[in-house]
Amino acid sequence: MVKFKALLDSWKEKAGPTKTDAAYAVRLPLGDAARLHALVDLFPGRAVEDILTDLLHVALDEVAESMPYERGPKVISQDDHGDPVYEDIGMTPRFLDLARKHKKALQPK
């Protein structure tokens, strides 16, 4: 379900994706901060900011995947069996549109 296993494997192997110029400050609950620093100790080649960034990325993927499909009235295609596939009128399309909009705005000029 959650892709944290793949994340742990990637921390052993390679650097992360390109970062934005924007910085985000957060204050963590004490227990979460302790677990974050435990991960830093387990993966000494990773900065605390990189681990936070990767955890947030995986969590945001999970949030997007968890958004419920809401069947709309419009048929947009057919599946492999010839059955109609209806548009999603739930949160997912709006979320994806907003994410694309913000990604474009956040890209370095």
C-alpha positions in Angstrom: 0.0 0.0 0.0 2.4 2.7 1.2 5.7 2.8 -0.7 7.9 3.3 2.3 9.9 0.1 1.5 10.9 1.5 -1.8 11.8 4.8 -0.1 14.1 3.0 2.4 15.8 1.2 -0.5 16.3 4.5 -2.4 17.9 6.1 0.7 20.6 3.4 0.5 21.3 4.1 -3.2 20.8 7.5 -4.8 20.2 11.2 -4.4 16.7 12.6 -4.4 14.8 14.7 -7.1 15.4 18.4 -7.9 14.1 20.7 -5.2 12.2 24.0 -5.5 13.7 27.3 -4.4 10.9 27.6 -1.8 11.6 26.5 1.8 9.0 25.3 4.2 9.4 25.4 8.0 7.6 22.9 10.2 7.4 22.2 13.9 7.1 18.5 14.6 5.6 16.7 17.5 8.3 15.4 19.9 7.8 11.8 19.0 7.8 12.4 15.3 11.0 14.5 15.6 12.6 11.6 17.6 11.7 9.1 14.9 13.0 11.5 12.2 16.3 11.7 13.9 16.4 7.9 14.3 16.1 7.7 10.5 19.0 10.1 10.1 21.0 7.9 12.4 20.1 4.8 10.4 21.0 6.5 7.1 23.9 8.8 7.9 24.4 9.8 4.3 21.1 11.6 4.3 20.4 15.0 5.7 17.3 15.5 7.9 15.8 17.8 5.2 16.2 15.1 2.5 14.5 12.5 4.7 11.7 14.9 5.5 11.3 15.7 1.8 11.2 12.1 0.8 8.7 11.2 3.5 6.4 14.0 2.5 6.6 13.0 -1.1 5.5 9.4 -0.3 2.8 10.7 2.0 1.4 13.0 -0.7 1.4 10.2 -3.2 -0.6 8.1 -0.7 -3.1 11.0 -0.2 -3.6 11.3 -3.9 -4.1 7.6 -4.3 -6.6 7.5 -1.4 -8.9 10.1 -2.9 -12.2 8.4 -3.7 -13.4 8.0 -7.3 -16.7 9.6 -7.9 -18.5 8.5 -11.0 -19.7 11.3 -13.2 -22.4 11.2 -15.9 -19.9 11.4 -18.8 -18.4 8.3 -20.4 -14.7 9.1 -21.3 -13.6 5.7 -22.6 -14.1 1.9 -22.5 -12.2 -0.6 -20.5 -10.6 -3.8 -21.9 -14.0 -5.6 -21.7 -15.8 -2.9 -23.6 -17.5 -1.5 -20.5 -17.9 2.3 -20.1 -15.4 4.2 -18.0 -17.0 7.3 -16.5 -15.2 10.6 -15.7 -14.1 11.2 -12.1 -15.9 14.1 -10.6 -14.4 13.7 -7.2 -11.4 15.5 -5.6 -8.8 13.7 -7.7 -9.1 15.7 -11.0 -9.3 19.0 -9.1 -6.3 18.1 -6.9 -4.3 17.1 -10.0 -5.2 20.3 -11.8 -4.2 22.4 -8.8 -1.0 20.5 -8.4 -0.1 21.2 -12.1 -0.9 24.9 -11.6 1.2 25.2 -8.5 4.1 23.2 -10.0 4.2 25.6 -13.0 4.2 28.6 -10.6 7.0 27.1 -8.4 9.3 26.2 -11.2 12.5 28.3 -11.3 12.2 31.1 -13.8 
